[in-house]
Amino acid sequence: MPGDLQDLITALLAKRPDDRPASAAEVYAGLAPHLPEPDPGLAVKRTPPEDPRRPFLVPQGPMPL
């Protein structure tokens, strides 16, 4: 395991909060060099909801089994 990745994991598991990364952005910065490049073919285009007040529409009626 690369040393910088091991250091990040050790910091994430630190007992004292002051020894842990301060934000998710800090964790991402430590992980970024070890992540593969994103595949643009896998991106999913999302359309906005019809009614912005109800972003998640719940189906009505009995649940199918």
C-alpha positions as CSV (number, residue, x, y, z in Angstrom):
1,M,0.0,0.0,0.0
2,P,1.4,3.4,-0.9
3,G,2.6,5.4,2.1
4,D,0.4,8.4,1.5
5,L,-2.7,6.2,1.4
6,Q,-1.7,4.4,4.6
7,D,-1.2,7.8,6.3
8,L,-4.6,8.9,5.2
9,I,-6.2,5.8,6.5
10,T,-4.4,6.2,9.8
11,A,-5.6,9.8,10.0
12,L,-9.2,8.7,9.3
13,L,-9.0,6.2,12.2
14,A,-7.4,8.6,14.6
15,K,-8.9,8.6,18.1
16,R,-8.6,12.4,18.6
17,P,-10.8,14.5,16.2
18,D,-8.0,17.0,15.8
19,D,-5.8,14.3,14.2
20,R,-8.5,13.4,11.6
21,P,-9.0,15.2,8.3
22,A,-11.0,18.4,8.7
23,S,-13.3,17.9,5.7
24,A,-14.4,15.5,3.0
25,A,-12.5,17.7,0.5
26,E,-9.3,16.9,2.4
27,V,-10.0,13.2,2.3
28,Y,-10.8,13.4,-1.4
29,A,-7.5,15.3,-2.0
30,G,-5.7,12.4,-0.4
31,L,-7.6,9.8,-2.4
32,A,-7.6,11.5,-5.8
33,P,-4.1,10.3,-6.9
34,H,-5.3,6.7,-6.3
35,L,-8.6,6.9,-8.1
36,P,-9.1,5.9,-11.8
37,E,-10.0,8.4,-14.4
38,P,-13.8,8.7,-14.7
39,D,-15.3,7.0,-17.8
40,P,-17.4,9.7,-19.6
41,G,-19.5,6.9,-21.2
42,L,-20.8,5.9,-17.8
43,A,-22.3,9.3,-17.0
44,V,-26.0,9.5,-16.6
45,K,-27.8,12.6,-17.6
46,R,-30.5,13.5,-15.1
47,T,-33.5,15.7,-15.9
48,P,-34.9,18.0,-13.3
49,P,-38.1,17.0,-11.6
50,E,-41.4,18.2,-13.1
51,D,-42.4,19.8,-9.8
52,P,-39.3,21.2,-8.0
53,R,-41.2,21.1,-4.7
54,R,-41.4,17.3,-5.0
55,P,-38.0,16.1,-6.2
56,F,-38.8,12.4,-5.4
57,L,-42.1,11.1,-6.7
58,V,-43.5,8.2,-4.8
59,P,-45.6,5.7,-6.7
60,Q,-49.2,5.5,-5.6
61,G,-51.3,2.4,-5.1
62,P,-50.3,-1.1,-3.8
63,M,-46.7,-2.1,-4.1
64,P,-46.0,-4.8,-6.7
65,L,-44.7,-8.1,-5.3
